[in-house]
């Protein structure tokens, strides 16, 4: 009794790999905007969390805290000691249309001691998102 061998020929395998490559060539560019949006959202949520942390730190320690911004990110300070350093997510930057302040302070009661402050980030594709710190209450809110 003769058994037939099962399997794929090299030609069949190469054809399937070629089809997959063509499909991926069309699909991969469509992931870039989604990836840019995800990075922007992550950066804005991180900024919101860090600003809320700086506010809470000022209230807990009963002394002013400060968030100093630079082109690469920001630092949270209390009594001139750096508590945390955060760099911006890859593919995001401060939006040059609405310049980021050089620093933002929170008083010992958690209020920012300033008017409303909006801090905007921009993704590589131009999408914007930001965080607003309300001057009277110190509340931090993400804005899309």
N, C-alpha and C positions, 0 to 999 in steps of 0.2 A: 504494500500500500504506500503510495507516494504522498508525502506531505508537502503542501505548498508553503513556501516561506512568506511570512507577513512582514510588512514594513513599508517604508516610503523610499522612493528613489531620490537621488540627489537633486534631480531636476524639480521634483515636486516640493522638496524642502526649500530650495532656492526661490521658487515661485511664491510660496507662502511668505517667506521673509521679505521678498520684494513688495508684496501687497501690504504687509504690515508697515514697512518703511514709508510707503506712499501715504498711508493713512496717518501715520505719526507726523509726517512733514506738514500736513494740513492742520492737524489737531494742536500741535505744540504752540504755534503762535497765538492761538486763542486762549491759552492759559496765562499768558503774560499780564493782560489787564486784571485778571482775577488775582494773580499773585501780587501785583502792585497794590490793589485795593486791600488785600489781606495784610500786607506790610504796613500800609497807612493806618488801617484800623488798629493793628497791634500797637503801633507807635503812639497813637492818640489815647488808647486805653491805658498804656503804660504811663503817659504823661498825666492823665487824670488821676491814676492811683498814686503817683509820686507827689502830685500837688496836694491831694487829700492827706497823704502821709506827712508832708511838711506842715500842713495846717494842724493836724493832730499832735505832731511833735511839739509845736509851739505851745499848744494848750496844755499838754502833759508836763512839759518842762517849765512852764510859766515864764518863758522867755521867747524873744523873737526868733523865728527861723527865716532863712532866706534861700531862695532858689535862684542861682546864677546861671544864665543862659550863655552858651557860646555857639559858634557855627557847627560844632560837632555834636552838641548835646547840652547837658546841664548838670549842675551839682546842687545837692541839698546841703545846707550848712546850718549849724547852730553854734553860737558863740565863736564864729570864725573857724570852726572845725568841720571838715567835710564828713558828712554822714553817709552820703551816697553819691556816686557818679554814674550817670546814664548817658550812653551814646545813642544817637538816633538810629533807627532801624535802617538797614541797607535799602537804598532806593527811595528814602524819604529825606526831606530837608525842610527847614523853616521857610514859610511862604514869604518871598520878598515883597509881595504886594502889601501885606500887613506885617511890617517888621516886628520881630519878637523883642520884648523889652530886655534890657541888659540884666535885670533882676526883678524878683517879686518877693516881697516880704510878708510874713504873717506875724501879727502881734500876738502877745501872750493869750489873748482871748480868742484867737483863731481868725480874726478879721484881717484882711489884707492891707488895711491902711492906705488904700488907694481907690480910685474909681474902678468901675468894671474893667477887667483886663481880658482881652481875647488873644489867644496864642494859636496861630494857624500853622499847620503842616501841609506839605504838598508832596504828592507821589510823583514818580517819574513820568506818568501819563498825564499829569496836570490836575488830577483830582485833588480837592482840598477837604480837609477836616480840621477841626480845632477844639480847643477847650476854652470855656469862659469861666473866669473867677469873678463872682459878684462882689463888688466893693462893700456893700453894707453887711452882708451876711458871711462872706467867705465861701459860700457854696461853690462847688466846682461841678461843671456840667459839660459834657461832650456835645459839640455842635457839628452837624454834617451839612 
